[in-house]
Amino acid sequence: MTPQSEILLQLSGVGKHFGGLTALSEVSLHIRRCEIYGLIGPNGAGKTTLFNILTGLYQLDAGSFTFAGSSFASCKPHLLAQAGIARTFQNIRLFPNMTALENIMVGRHLRTHGGIWAALTRHAAARREEQEISQRALELLRYVGINRSSHTLAKNLSYGEQRRLEIARALATEPKLLALDEPAAGMNATETASLKVLLQTIRASGITVLLIEHDVKLIMGLCDRVAVLDYGKKIAEGVPAEVRNDPAVIAAYIGGGAA
Amino acid sequence: MNIREIMRPNKRNAWLAFAALALLLLVLPFATDALLGRGWVRIVDFALLYIMLALGLNIVVGYAGLLDLGYVAFFAVGAYTYALLSSPQFGLHLPFWIVLPIGALLACVFGALLGAPTLKLRGDYLAIVTLGFGEIIRIFLNNLNAPINITNGPQGISQIDAIRIAEFSFGRSHELFGLTLPSVHLYYYLFLALTLLVVFVSLRLQDSRIGRAWMAIREDEVAAAAMGINTRNIKLLAFAMGATFGGVAGGLFAGFQGFVSPESFSLMESIMILCMVVLGGMGNIGGVVLGGVLLVVLPEALRNGAGPAQQALFGNTLIDPESLRMLLFGVALIVVMLWRPAGLWPSSQRQRELEAQDGAAQQEQDTVYDASK
């Protein structure tokens, strides 16, 4: 366990419904700084919905969440990114016709300032900023281990590389919380192992990680704490070993009758 | 041989090509005049205007990926601003260097105004709404002659002042450096200078933080927003920038033509400008310029060539050259789109894509080879 116990993200009574379908109801949880927090649950449990609320793609219908001390009841995606939540997507959403390097450079948009005037005149400060952007982007490519493909279009990268590029792009926004939606989906055992190392490195650098994952082995080996969602409700929370033996969790995964 | 030695001749070649291009652009009006006649110099002037328009639309469609079918509205705003402020219509005769910036600014404002309601729309829906806006502007211009006559309605505004900078009027011929420069030649150099400026601005924007944000929105708006891009502002900026170019071209058009009427700003014009962007190569400045030149010059060449060609082949004119021209033009468009779907001169990104595909294939082979070892 990490020594820090300061709470970074606090959800209280978060609810979301689409028409008659309740996607999330009364979800409360908290994530501490520098934790790796896992979010698991069967398909359709509301994990991605929760992610979309945290990153401003959906607005919540009930409850609220506070992040790094400020409350975000309904907020635009770019403001949440500004506040320090960066994410990846379940079905990779890179900028396919831009190179790997350019993808990360877009991630730097948030922390840089050059406008039209800087673009047209390219004055000294603007040039320095551009330099800084590409420098940082290259560092991040190296950090996630795909610097060999810097000038390859994102759509031509291998699946594992695309996953890594998405993480690098998210890191470029200098997040406090990195939210990863099934980062190991479709990866082979070797790729998953190196992903695990990468995530541990990221956490060691002081970034909190929130992880949706189906790979139980990865979750058990990596997460400090885990929450389980089922039909939009949190049914369990705790350290992985505990949660794994929770009867409600077993019931949710195997079927209602087993409990 | 080291790299520097290999590079040097290339660099010299690039400078030679650049010098040759500059020389060509300098003598173009004289050569055209001598070889094809004065009418063609006018067509070249129009080609430059359309290049500016196409480059403006390229920012909206090519960079930011927002399909705008009403772009000609901003051309109209620029043209009418010039026409109203510099003609007997209101008795105002403001100088060019004031009127053109006003027109550009107004077009910019209109770009943002018309862009604002469309921010949540994408693709086909955006296209339909912008098409509607384009028509609204034209219909407004057509009907603003009652109860108070502002635009003179369908008759349009005539006797617009020729472009004049200080005492130098572009409307009549001048003697410079021992050469007689007729009005069309003078306009050519003015338009050329502004086109080069527009090219420069496009190039600078393309490779900047703003340009990357536009492309990110084009590629995936949701991901762009999640990366912290304020998609609303950045999209409005694209609309406004594109519209500004349109406004500049509009002002030049009004001064050059001496007459504007709503007829010049029909949907067909919007579609032509879009064709220039798509046909030439969306997102690539060179391609868009090529598209602009071809789509102005080709129909004119067909107009002038279709009649005589029939005379020579069949002894008489079987099909009216005017209708044949559009038919051939349509066929040419279809052929280009079939053979070069990415445009005549696709952006370097598309080229890189092809190279990368080769690279990926190579890598795949390497992997297979590694595995079999």
Interface residues (C-beta under 8 A of the other chain):
Chain A: T55 G56 L57 K76 P77 H78 A81 Q82 A86 R87 F89 R93 L94 F95 P96 N97 M98 T99 E102 M105 V106 G107 R108 H109 L110 T112 G114 G115 I116 A118 A119 L120 R122 E129 E130 I133 H151 T152 L153 K155 N156 R169 A170 A172 T173
Chain B: V201 R204 L205 S208 R209 I210 G211 R212 A213 M215 A216 E219 D220 V222 A223 A224 A225 A226 M227 G228 I229 N230 T231 L237 M241 Q349 R350 R352 E353 A356 Q357 G359 A360
